[in-house]
């Protein structure tokens, strides 16, 4: 009689252990499957960020560059015109100067013309904007790459779990199928790209 109780108790304990193992395995599979969904959402979010952010940034930088080009052209033309006008005018004033005061005035005009001709041009900021744009594009692409790697890792973790010896027996294959949907490189992308710069 005692042997039958021991056998029944052992079977009951084994059933409880198997049930607990199944529950743990099932819950882990659900957690990993939800992790895949989350990381895929993060991939989509980084793609959306690129789609929303980069075109606006490019247009802003282009607008700033065009604005600076217009300002620089106008300033250059204005300074060239002032210098030429003042040089011919000053030359007449020097020739017609009759006293030291008139000569001093002509000398001041010469100094003014020289300062206008050689004064520093407005600082170009669009170059900084282009560098910032490059950094933002690189940062965005790095985020996308990181999100893709996280997605691949989530799939790997899930696949390892559902493919384990006991888990593959416990878990329903329809509910927890093996997923073979990782990001991989496009054909030929393993080759180093060639860069040629036009002269």
Order of alpha helices (4+ residues) and beta strands (2+ residues): alpha-alpha-alpha-alpha
